[in-house]
Amino acid sequence: MAKVLVTGGAGNIGSFIVDQCLELGHEAVVVDNFYNGKYRNIAGHLDKKSIELETIDIGSYEMVRYVFEKHKPDYVSHQASLMIMDSNKFPHKSIETNITGTFNIIQACIEFGVKKLVYGSSASVYGDPRVVPVKEDHPFDNQTLYGATKIAKEALMQSWAVTHKLPYVGFRYFNIYSERQGIGAFYTQVFQKWIHAIYEGREIIMYGDGEQTMDLVHSADAARANVLALFNDKVGNEFFNVGTGKETSLKQLLAIIEKLLNKKAKVKHIAADPHLVRRRCASIDKIRDMLGFEPTVNVEEGAKRYIDYLLAGKV
Ligand SMILES: NC(=O)c1ccc[n+]([C@@H]2O[C@H](COP(=O)([O-])OP(=O)(O)OC[C@H]3O[C@@H](n4cnc5c(N)ncnc54)[C@H](O)[C@@H]3O)[C@@H](O)[C@H]2O)c1
C-alpha cells in the first residue's frame, strides 16, 4: 500500500482523489489551506487511521518541506490552485500559489524521493480553440493570468521535474464540476449558479445566444484519471486532456436542469463577452489509449447528483 499526498485535498477534485485512494487501500495525506476547500468534503474520513490532514499554504517551502519530511509520501497528486476569477482578483496570490506553490511541490518531491507527481493543468492553456475537438498538440492561445500560470506549471514539469528525473503527468481539465464544488463568490461556473437560482426562483443570466458549449466532466471522473496515472509505471512525462469528448450547450444544460427541478427558469439575455471561449470539447483519444480512461458520469447524472445534494441541505 502506498501513501498519497493530495494538495487541495479538501477541494472539489482533490477530495474525490482522496476517496478513491482510500477505497483502494492506500493512505492519504490531505494538504489544504481551506481557502476554497471544504471540511465536509473529507469529514467522513477523518476518523480513519489511513488519513492525515495538514492545513498549510503551499506557497511556503518551509511548510511544504515540513509536511513532506513528516509524512514521506510515495506519490503526490497536486490540485491546490487559485481559480480563474481569483487569479484576476489576487494576481500576486495566483503567482504565489500556482507557480511558486507548484515549484515547491516539485522541489519537495525531488528532495524526498517521491515516485510520481500528477497534477491539475487546465484547458485554459488552449484559449479559444481553433478546432474542436481539441487535441493535446493544439497551440497555446491562452489570454488569462490563470492560463499563464498553468502554462508556467507545464514548463516547470518539462524542465525541473525532468532534469531531476521526477516522473510527472499533467491533466488539462475541461469543465470539471461536482456537488462538492459548492457555490461562492469566487466561481463563475454556470452549472452551480443556475441550479441554485432556478431552485430558488431567481433570474438567471444567459450570455449570448446560449449556443456556447462546455465539455462537462464530473470530478469523480477527473479524480479517476489521477489515480490511473499515479499507479501506472509505464506512463510518465505526459499531458492529457480530461473531458468527455461531448459538448453541452448552455441551452441544453438549461433544459436538463429545468427538467430535473421541474421548474421553468426566468432567463435574462445579455450580450456575450467576446473574450469568452465559445466552444469547449476535448479529444480524449490520448488518455483513452494510454491510461484506459473512460468518463462514467454524464451531465444528466451529474446534475441529478448536485440537485440531490442541494435538496439534502449539503451545499
Ligand atoms: N474545476 C474546473 O473546472 C477546473 C478546470 C480546469 C482546471 N482545474 C484545476 O484543477 C485543480 C483542482 O480544482 P478544483 O475544481 O478541485 O478546485 P477547488 O478550488 O475546489 O480545489 C483547490 C483546493 O486548493 C486549495 N488551495 C488553494 N490555494 C492553496 C494554497 N496556497 N495552499 C494550500 N491549498 C490551497 C483550496 O482550498 C481548495 O481546496 C486546480 O489546479 C484547478 O486549477 C479545475
The ligand as an SDF file (V2000), in Angstrom:
LIG
                    3D

 44 48  0  0  0  0  0  0  0  0999 V2000
  -12.9890   22.8780  -11.7650 N   0  0  0  0  0  0  0  0  0  0  0  0
  -12.6030   23.0860  -13.0130 C   0  0  0  0  0  0  0  0  0  0  0  0
  -13.4240   23.2770  -13.9290 O   0  0  0  0  0  0  0  0  0  0  0  0
  -11.1530   23.0770  -13.3830 C   0  0  0  0  0  0  0  0  0  0  0  0
  -10.8470   23.2540  -14.7300 C   0  0  0  0  0  0  0  0  0  0  0  0
   -9.5260   23.2580  -15.1050 C   0  0  0  0  0  0  0  0  0  0  0  0
   -8.5290   23.0680  -14.1570 C   0  0  0  0  0  0  0  0  0  0  0  0
   -8.8430   22.9110  -12.8450 N   0  0  0  0  0  0  0  0  0  0  0  0
   -7.7370   22.7150  -11.8980 C   0  0  0  0  0  0  0  0  0  0  0  0
   -7.9850   21.5650  -11.1060 O   0  0  0  0  0  0  0  0  0  0  0  0
   -7.3750   21.7230   -9.8280 C   0  0  0  0  0  0  0  0  0  0  0  0
   -8.4100   21.4540   -8.7530 C   0  0  0  0  0  0  0  0  0  0  0  0
   -9.5390   22.2970   -8.9690 O   0  0  0  0  0  0  0  0  0  0  0  0
  -10.8880   22.1590   -8.1350 P   0  0  0  0  0  0  0  0  0  0  0  0
  -12.0210   22.2990   -9.0740 O   0  0  0  0  0  0  0  0  0  0  0  0
  -10.8090   20.9720   -7.2740 O   0  0  0  0  0  0  0  0  0  0  0  0
  -10.8010   23.4960   -7.2810 O   0  0  0  0  0  0  0  0  0  0  0  0
  -11.0080   23.7350   -5.7250 P   0  0  0  0  0  0  0  0  0  0  0  0
  -10.9080   25.2080   -5.5260 O   0  0  0  0  0  0  0  0  0  0  0  0
  -12.2280   23.0380   -5.2560 O   0  0  0  0  0  0  0  0  0  0  0  0
   -9.7430   22.9970   -5.0870 O   0  0  0  0  0  0  0  0  0  0  0  0
   -8.4980   23.6320   -4.9080 C   0  0  0  0  0  0  0  0  0  0  0  0
   -8.0910   23.4300   -3.4690 C   0  0  0  0  0  0  0  0  0  0  0  0
   -6.8110   24.0290   -3.2630 O   0  0  0  0  0  0  0  0  0  0  0  0
   -6.8240   24.6830   -2.0070 C   0  0  0  0  0  0  0  0  0  0  0  0
   -5.8100   25.7450   -2.0540 N   0  0  0  0  0  0  0  0  0  0  0  0
   -5.8450   26.8950   -2.7730 C   0  0  0  0  0  0  0  0  0  0  0  0
   -4.7440   27.6060   -2.5650 N   0  0  0  0  0  0  0  0  0  0  0  0
   -3.9620   26.8810   -1.7010 C   0  0  0  0  0  0  0  0  0  0  0  0
   -2.6960   27.1080   -1.1070 C   0  0  0  0  0  0  0  0  0  0  0  0
   -1.9880   28.2350   -1.3660 N   0  0  0  0  0  0  0  0  0  0  0  0
   -2.2000   26.1820   -0.2570 N   0  0  0  0  0  0  0  0  0  0  0  0
   -2.9020   25.0560    0.0160 C   0  0  0  0  0  0  0  0  0  0  0  0
   -4.1180   24.7980   -0.5120 N   0  0  0  0  0  0  0  0  0  0  0  0
   -4.6480   25.7020   -1.3650 C   0  0  0  0  0  0  0  0  0  0  0  0
   -8.2320   25.2160   -1.8580 C   0  0  0  0  0  0  0  0  0  0  0  0
   -8.5830   25.4810   -0.5070 O   0  0  0  0  0  0  0  0  0  0  0  0
   -9.0460   24.0790   -2.4680 C   0  0  0  0  0  0  0  0  0  0  0  0
   -9.4290   23.1290   -1.5100 O   0  0  0  0  0  0  0  0  0  0  0  0
   -6.7860   23.1240   -9.8160 C   0  0  0  0  0  0  0  0  0  0  0  0
   -5.4330   23.0450  -10.1890 O   0  0  0  0  0  0  0  0  0  0  0  0
   -7.5710   23.8380  -10.8960 C   0  0  0  0  0  0  0  0  0  0  0  0
   -6.8720   24.9290  -11.4300 O   0  0  0  0  0  0  0  0  0  0  0  0
  -10.1370   22.8930  -12.4370 C   0  0  0  0  0  0  0  0  0  0  0  0
  1  2  1  0
  2  3  2  0
  2  4  1  0
  4  5  1  0
  4 44  2  0
  5  6  2  0
  6  7  1  0
  7  8  2  0
  8  9  1  0
  8 44  1  0
  9 10  1  0
  9 42  1  0
 10 11  1  0
 11 12  1  0
 11 40  1  0
 12 13  1  0
 13 14  1  0
 14 15  2  0
 14 16  1  0
 14 17  1  0
 17 18  1  0
 18 19  2  0
 18 20  1  0
 18 21  1  0
 21 22  1  0
 22 23  1  0
 23 24  1  0
 23 38  1  0
 24 25  1  0
 25 26  1  0
 25 36  1  0
 26 27  1  0
 26 35  1  0
 27 28  2  0
 28 29  1  0
 29 30  1  0
 29 35  2  0
 30 31  1  0
 30 32  2  0
 32 33  1  0
 33 34  2  0
 34 35  1  0
 36 37  1  0
 36 38  1  0
 38 39  1  0
 40 41  1  0
 40 42  1  0
 42 43  1  0
M  CHG  2   8   1  16  -1
M  END
$$$$
